[in-house]
Structure formats: C-alpha cells, structure tokens
Amino acid sequence: MDHHTKIAHAFLRFLLVASAILVGLLLVQQHAPNALAFAQESGTVPPAVYLPVVATEPMPLADRIGFGLTSPALGVYTDVVTLGAGWYLDWQVRSAPERPNDMHYAQMVRVHQKLSCDAWHHGDRNECPYATPLDYVYTPDQATIEAAAQANPGALWLIGNEMDRVDWRYCLEWEGTFCKTVGHSGQDEILAETYAVAYHDLYQMIKAVDPTARLAIGGVIQPTPLRLEYVTKIWDSYQAIYTDTMPVDVWNVHNFIIQEKAGEWGAEIPPGIDGTEGEYVDEPATHIDMVIFKQQIRTFRQWMKDRGQQAKPLVVSEYGILYHNGTMGLPDRASYVQNFMVASFDYFYNTKDCTLGLVSDGCRLVQQWNWYSLDDTWGDFNPYSRLYNPTTRQITTTGERFRRYIAEASRRGK
C-alpha cells in the first residue's frame, strides 16, 4: 500500500461512522453546492458523501503528533526521523514536500484581506485601510495550488493561518530612541465575512482537482469567547452568502493562551470584532496553565457540537510555549516547557468524552496535534520549545523528551 493510500485510510477512520457500538447509525456529511458563478465558469464539484464503515484500530499515537518547521528545508536536520513524528507543516504549499519515513505534510494556503495600499501586511488601518469593495488575496497562485493538489491526493489543506490576528507595526531601524524606519508584519488578517468567501473559493479550487482532499478552516489563535465570536461570524456568513452549511472536512484550531488586548503585544482583538480586551490580560502565568488549556479544547468541541460538527475530526495545528520562562515567573529551566509538552500529549491522546468527541476515534476530543516548533527561527520565543537548535542543527533536550515520549508509547503498543 503506497503512502497516500495509507494516509487516506487512516483519516477515513475519523470521517466515518465507526464501530459496532452505534449499529445502524449513518453519519453523512454533504458539502455545500458550488456558488452559481463558480459553477458556470468551472463546472460543479459533486457533494462529498462519506460512506459508513466500521472503524478498526485507532490511529497510532506517533501518527497523531507533528511539529512546525520554520527553516527552508527539513533535510538539514539529518536525524529528524528519529523523533518519530507522523506529520509536519511549514505554513506553505508544496508539490513535492520532503517526507522522510513517509511523514505526512499538511498544505497551507495563506490568505489576507485585500488592502488599498497593495501591501500584503500593513499595521496602520488609517494609512492603509481595507480595499473596497471588500475582497481578499491569497498565496501561492492558483496554478501552484492545483499542481500541489494533483501531486498529493488526499492531503490535508489548511485555509489560512490565524486570520483573527490583525497586522502589526515594528521598528526596522532605530536612531537613538526614535524609530527611523517602521516595518509591518502579520499573519492572515481578514474579516470573517471575507474569509467565508475565500474559504468557499479555495475549497472549490482544490476539490475540483482532488475530490479526496481534506479541507480545514485556518486555525484561530485560541478558542476564547472573542475568537469563537469571530469563527461564528465565518460560519454564519457562509450560510448567509451560499445558503448552505460551510463544508469543513476537518476542524482546526490553535490552542495558545495569550493576552487579548487592543494595541498591545499578544493576540490583539480579531478584525471586525468590537472590544478592547478579552482573556488573559496581564496574566502571563496563564500561558502554561494546563487547566485553561484543557478547557479551551472542550469549549471548541462544544462549539462544534452545537453546529452539528461533532462527527468531524479536530486537529490542533499549532500550540506550544512562546513566552520566556521569566515572563511567566518561572526559573530558567527547560523542564517547565517539557513537562507542559508531555502533559499536553497525554491530554490529547487519553481524553475521551462521547458527548463531545469523535466517536469513531474512541471519543477523543483531538485527533492530531502539532507542536510549535521544530526549530523556531522566526521570533524571540521561548528557546526551550525548540526540538532542534537551528544554528547547530542538533537535537535539544526538549527534542529528546519528544522522541522518548513517542518511542515509549510505541513500545506500549499505542
């Protein structure tokens, strides 16, 4: 059986009915019909129907655990396969991703609200407001996306990344205490109603090439009330625009614990959402709080259930410890980050609740998760979160703990 077939088979267990415990229950998800404009131009994609099967063994733990790669290539870490991880992402689209040891690669299309100044990111909405009429931009281009979809049948596609994070400004060049040159950066800032359109169009584009592709919403930073309001606006906007339920094959969320305050560092306030403050303001110690971490996952699963989405897989495509130990009031030791990482792995794999979780996966709340990061080269984040040192390209003590966790689980038959 080739790699793509194995991946497709593994995920069928998450999308299908599962187990003789629910004899006679048929779980069918019909995806929304195409919008008329797209249908006339490109031909319709038939609604996807997931046929019932009886689930067999659960996905091995190793296949559930992944990491985020920030370096240009995975191959620079020559012994990365010893980690035992089953998947990774690098926030890009690739037709021929590196797949050592048959590791799965998650594709990601980046999106953004179209800006009037033609920049991709800009942190000043007075200087560079949204373009009118409201529209979006995406990258890479259609030809690259279609080529990747054709070359990687059955792949997981994430549409956007932290669309709930507004762009920000920073100083590129200081002259004493004066900022001489201002820079702009960000993630995928986009209004919820615009994202609904972007998701619809990109869903149709990818499914037209690969009907077996698995489409997921982009991950919001954390499932707090403010951000669930943003996701709800996406869900409701899709229904209002296309008069049908938003077709999501796999649900996705990030699970950070970061302060939400307008104009300050952290998660800020989602675009289009009223408010100046949300959760965790001036509470940096909460960043590593497992009680909050667990509750956020349950909250998102409840949100899914309330919208008839309980029978869908949930992936946590990014989470970890960003704050430095000192910021959290902790001694400068790697063990705090490592203990959190192991506790999160235990929680994801062992927590089961048939009132909220995926029945076909033993009622687990989360099916796969992705640690940030393998080698963080992008920001001044907690260095103990890295599994590899990006300068020496050697495994860190956190990477050793990651590797040991998966190896021990494999020996126990998980």
ROROVO-543053 format. One record per residue (C-alpha): residue in one letter; y, x, z. Coordinates in steps of 0.05 Angstrom, whole numbers, plus 32768, in hexadecimal, padded with zeros to 4 digits. Each point is the difference from the previous one (the first is absolute). Layout:
<nodes>
AYXZ/...
</nodes>
This chain:
<nodes>
M800080008000/D8043801F7FEC/H803B8008802E/H80287FC47FE7/T7FC47FD28006/K7FF480178047/I80497FF38012/A7FFE7FBB7FDF/H7FC17FEE8025/A801C80188042/F803C7FD37FFB/L7FDA7FC37FE8/R7FE67FFC8047/F80477FF58017/L80147FCD7FCC/L7FC17FD58003/V7FE17FCF802C/A7FD18028802A/S7FC47FF5802A/A7FCF7FC9800B/I80277FEE803F/L802D7FD67FD5/V7FCB7FE07FD4/G801E7FD47FCB/L804780188009/L802180147FBF/L803F80288003/V80257FFC7FBF/Q8043801E7FF2/Q80227FEA7FC0/H803A802A7FEB/A80407FE17FE7/P80067FF17FB6/N802E802B7FD8/A80497FEE7FF9/L800D7FDE7FBD/A802D80387FE7/F7FCC8035800C/A7FC87FD57FE5/Q80257FF47FBF/E800E804A7FF7/S7FC080218019/G7FCA7FCB8004/T7FE77FE38041/V7FD380238032/P7FCB7FCF8016/P80007FEF804A/A7FD2802E8028/V7FC77FDF8026/Y7FD880268033/L7FB87FE97FFD/P7FD97FF98041/V7FCD80348014/V7FDE80118041/A801E803D8020/T7FD18038800F/E8011803E802A/P8049800A8012/M802A80367FDF/P7FF380438022/L803680168030/A8010803E7FD7/D80117FD57FC3/R80327FD9802A/I8029803B8017/G803480217FD3/F803E802A8001/G804380087FDC/L800A803E7FD5/T804880197FF8/S7FF280417FDA/P7FFE7FFD7FB4/A7FB5800D7FFE/L7FC57FF3802E/G7FDA803C7FE5/V802C80338025/Y7FD97FED803E/T7FBE801D7FE9/D7FD67FE6803A/V801F7FBB8005/V7FBD7FDF7FF1/T7FE880188044/L802E7FCC8020/G7FCF7FCB7FE8/A80377FCD7FEE/G7FEF7FCB7FCD/W80447FF47FDF/Y804780187FFA/L80437FF17FDF/D803C80287FEC/W80317FC77FF1/Q7FF780087FB5/V7FDA7FE67FC3/R7FCE80317FE1/S7FD07FF77FC6/A7FD5803A8016/P80088008804C/E7FDA80378023/R7FC27FE28020/P7FDA80368026/N7FBE7FE6801B/D800D7FBD7FDC/M803C7FF2802C/H80237FC07FED/Y804980027FEA/A80317FC6800B/Q80347FF67FC9/M80487FEF8012/V80377FE47FD3/R8045800C801D/V80357FC97FFB/H80497FF88012/Q80387FCE7FFB/K802980117FC2/L8043801D8013/S80427FF97FDC/C800C804B8000/D7FBD800E7FDD/A7FE8802C8039/W7FBA7FF7801B/H801680098049/H80467FF7801C/G80117FF78049/D80447FDD7FF8/R7FFD7FB87FE7/N804C7FFC7FFC/E8002803B7FD2/C7FC07FEE7FDB/P7FEE7FB68007/Y7FC37FDD7FE2/A80057FF37FB6/T800C7FB87FEA/P7FDA7FD97FED/L7FCD80188033/D7FCB802B7FE1/Y7FD080388011/V7FEB80447FE6/Y7FBC80218006/T7FDE80427FF5/P7FD8801C7FDC/D80097FDD7FBE/Q7FD37FCA7FE4/A7FD8802E7FD3/T7FEF802F803A/I7FEB7FC5802C/E7FD47FE27FCA/A7FE080437FF1/A7FEF800A804A/A7FE57FBA8006/Q7FD3800A7FC3/A7FE78043801A/N7FF37FE88047/P7FDF7FBC7FFE/G7FFB7FDC8042/A8036802B8021/L802B7FE9803A/W80487FF87FEA/L80397FFD8032/I803F7FE17FE4/G803A80228023/N800880268041/E802A7FEA803B/M80297FD07FD6/D801E7FEA8042/R80248042800C/V804880037FE7/D801980407FDF/W80248033802A/R803380377FFB/Y7FFB80478019/C802880417FFB/L7FEB802F7FC9/E80358034800F/W8029800C803F/E804380238004/G8007800C804A/T7FFB7FBB8020/F80157FDE7FBF/C7FCC7FE67FCF/K8015801C7FBE/T7FC97FE17FD6/V7FDC7FBE800F/G7FBA7FF37FE9/H7FDA7FBF7FF9/S7FB67FF2800B/G7FD27FC78012/Q7FBF7FDD7FF5/D7FF97FC17FD5/E803A7FD48017/I7FFC7FBD7FDF/L80127FB98011/A7FC47FD48011/E800E7FCF7FC8/T800680397FCD/Y7FC18020801A/A7FDA7FBF7FF3/V801380067FB6/A7FEF804A7FFE/Y7FBC7FF4801F/H7FF17FC87FD0/D801280297FC2/L7FDB803F8017/Y7FC47FD88015/Q7FFB7FE27FBA/M800B80437FDF/I7FC880228026/K7FCF7FC67FFE/A80097FF97FB5/V7FE380467FF9/D7FCF7FFF8039/P7FEC7FBB801A/T7FD780238037/A803D8024801C/R800F7FEE8049/L804A7FF1800B/A802280068043/I80457FF28019/G8028803E8013/G7FFE8011804A/V803B7FED802B/I800F80338037/Q7FE47FD58039/P7FEE7FB7800B/T80397FEE802F/P80237FBC7FFF/L8038801A7FD3/R7FD0801D7FCE/L7FD17FC58001/E803D7FD67FEF/Y800A802E7FC4/V7FB67FFA7FEB/T80047FB58009/K803C7FFD7FD1/I7FD680267FCC/W7FC77FCE8008/D802D7FC37FFD/S8029801B7FC6/Y7FC2800B7FD6/Q7FEA7FB9800D/A80457FE57FEF/I800780297FC0/Y7FBA7FF97FE4/T7FE97FBF8022/D7FC080228016/T7FE4802A8038/M800F804A7FFD/P7FC080237FE6/V7FF280388031/D7FBB80207FFD/V800A802F803B/W80357FF98036/N8024803E8016/V802F80138038/H8019803F8023/N7FFA8003804B/F8037802C801B/I80277FF1803F/I804880127FEF/Q80437FE58017/E80217FCB7FD6/K804B80078004/A80347FFA7FC9/G802480407FEE/E7FD4802B802B/W7FC3802D7FF5/G7FBE7FDD7FFE/A7FE87FC37FDB/E80447FDF7FF8/I80047FB67FED/P7FDC7FE77FC2/P802C7FEF7FC4/G80157FB87FFE/I7FEE7FF38048/D80377FEE8031/G800580268041/T80178042801D/E7FC6800F802F/G7FB67FF38004/E7FC880218028/Y7FF980428025/V804B80118002/D800C803E802C/E7FB77FFF8015/P7FE2803F7FE0/A7FC580028030/T7FE57FC17FDF/H7FF380277FC0/I7FBC8016801C/D7FEF7FC08027/M7FBA7FE87FEE/V800C7FBB8020/I80387FF37FCF/F7FD980207FC7/K7FC67FD0800B/Q802B7FC38008/Q8025800D7FBF/I7FBE7FFF7FDA/R7FEB7FBF8020/T80447FE37FF0/F7FF980127FB7/R7FBA7FE47FFD/Q801A7FBF801F/W80367FFE7FCA/M7FC980077FCB/K7FD67FC9801F/D803B7FD18004/R800580067FB4/G7FB77FF97FF0/Q7FF6804B7FF6/Q7FCE80108037/A7FC8800B7FCE/K8025803A7FE0/P7FF9804A8013/L803980218027/V8011804A7FF6/V80318027802A/S801880307FCA/E802D802A802C/Y8009800C804A/G8002803A8031/I802F8024802F/L804480127FE2/Y8029800C803F/H7FFC80458020/N7FDF80048044/G8043800F8022/T80207FC27FE2/M7FC87FD6801F/G800880238043/L7FBD80247FFA/P7FED8049800B/D7FFB802C7FC2/R7FB47FF97FF7/A7FD87FE97FC4/S7FCF7FD9802C/Y80307FC48005/V80017FF67FB5/Q7FB6800E7FF9/N7FEC7FD08037/F802B7FCA7FDF/M7FDF800E7FBD/V7FB97FFA801C/A80137FC18027/S801B7FE07FC0/F7FC080117FDB/D7FD67FE18037/Y802C7FC28000/F7FFD7FF67FB5/Y7FB580097FFB/N7FE97FDD803F/T80307FC58008/K7FE17FC07FE7/D80197FB98007/C7FE27FCA7FD5/T803C7FD2800B/L802D80337FDB/G7FD880377FDF/L7FD880067FC0/V7FBE7FDD800C/S7FDD80257FC8/D801280428023/G7FE37FED8044/C80427FDD8011/R802780428003/L804B7FF87FFE/V800C803E7FD5/Q7FD380187FC7/Q802080447FEE/W8037802B801C/N8028803D7FEB/W801C8034802F/Y804480207FF5/S7FF680357FED/L7FD480367FE3/D803880327FFC/D80457FE18008/T803080297FD6/W80367FCA7FFA/G80217FF68043/D800D801D8044/F7FC87FD88020/N7FD080108038/P7FDC80407FEA/Y7FC27FEE8029/S7FF37FC57FD0/R7FEE80307FC7/L7FB780097FF0/Y8011803F7FD9/N803880328005/P80247FFC7FBD/T801780488004/T7FBF80238012/R7FD57FC87FE2/Q7FD28007803C/I7FE47FC68028/T80257FF08040/T7FE27FEC8044/T80107FB87FEE/G7FDB80097FBF/E7FC4801B8027/R80027FC3802D/F80037FD37FC3/R7FC580247FE1/R7FD77FFF8040/Y800C7FB58009/I7FE37FEF7FBB/A7FC780318006/E7FEA7FE58044/A80057FB87FE7/S7FD480137FC4/R7FCC801E802D/R7FFF7FBF8027/G7FF37FDA7FBF/K80457FDF7FFC/
</nodes>
